[in-house]
Amino acid sequence: MAGENNAHELRWVGRFLGHMLTSTAIFVIIALPAVGLWFLIGYLEGIGVSGATLLMLTGLKYAILAVDVFLCLAYLFISALKAVREMLT
């Protein structure tokens, strides 16, 4: 009986840790283009590209990061709710 309880606990903990690692990996993959834009903007500033273009690229960079953070946190929140629900059953 105690072994079944430990297996149940390990299952939901392992699943939640897997979701956390997956979420982190996806966050990094999506954030990489924003980092690339940061370098691109720095380069374009150096060669004298217009301010409007730089402003649009900067806005895109922040939009990518904002959506990425929101989706990562939403995924982790939903995963945490599922883990709690599984823990209580």
C-alpha positions in Angstrom: 0.0 0.0 0.0 2.8 2.4 0.9 4.7 1.6 -2.3 1.6 2.5 -4.4 1.4 5.9 -2.7 5.1 6.6 -3.4 4.7 5.6 -7.0 1.7 7.9 -7.3 3.6 10.8 -5.8 6.7 10.2 -8.0 4.5 10.0 -11.1 2.9 13.5 -10.6 6.2 15.0 -9.4 8.0 13.6 -12.4 5.3 14.7 -14.8 5.4 18.2 -13.4 9.2 18.4 -13.6 9.0 17.2 -17.2 6.5 20.0 -18.0 8.8 22.5 -16.3 11.8 21.4 -18.4 9.8 21.3 -21.6 8.4 24.8 -20.9 11.9 26.1 -20.2 13.3 24.6 -23.4 10.4 26.0 -25.5 10.9 29.4 -23.8 14.6 29.5 -24.7 13.9 28.4 -28.3 11.3 31.2 -28.8 13.4 33.8 -27.0 16.4 33.2 -29.3 14.9 35.2 -32.2 14.4 38.1 -29.8 18.0 37.9 -28.8 18.9 37.8 -32.5 16.9 40.9 -33.0 18.7 42.6 -30.2 22.0 42.0 -32.0 20.6 43.0 -35.3 19.2 46.2 -34.0 22.6 47.1 -32.5 24.3 46.4 -35.9 21.6 48.4 -37.8 22.1 51.3 -35.5 25.8 51.3 -36.3 25.2 51.5 -40.0 22.6 54.2 -39.8 19.3 52.6 -40.5 16.3 54.8 -40.0 14.8 55.3 -36.6 11.4 54.1 -37.7 12.8 50.7 -38.8 14.7 50.4 -35.5 11.6 51.3 -33.5 9.5 48.6 -35.3 12.2 46.0 -34.8 12.5 46.9 -31.1 8.7 46.6 -30.7 8.8 43.2 -32.4 11.6 42.1 -30.0 9.6 43.1 -27.0 6.4 41.6 -28.4 8.1 38.3 -28.9 9.5 38.3 -25.4 6.1 39.3 -23.9 4.1 36.6 -25.6 6.8 34.1 -24.8 6.8 34.9 -21.1 3.0 34.9 -21.0 2.7 31.5 -22.7 5.4 30.0 -20.6 3.8 31.2 -17.4 0.3 30.0 -18.6 1.7 26.6 -19.4 3.4 26.3 -16.1 0.2 27.4 -14.2 -1.9 24.9 -16.1 0.7 22.2 -15.4 0.7 23.1 -11.7 -3.0 22.9 -11.5 -3.0 19.5 -13.1 -0.3 18.3 -10.7 -2.3 19.5 -7.7 -5.4 17.8 -9.0 -3.5 14.6 -9.5 -1.9 14.9 -6.1 -5.2 15.2 -4.4 -6.7 12.2 -6.2 
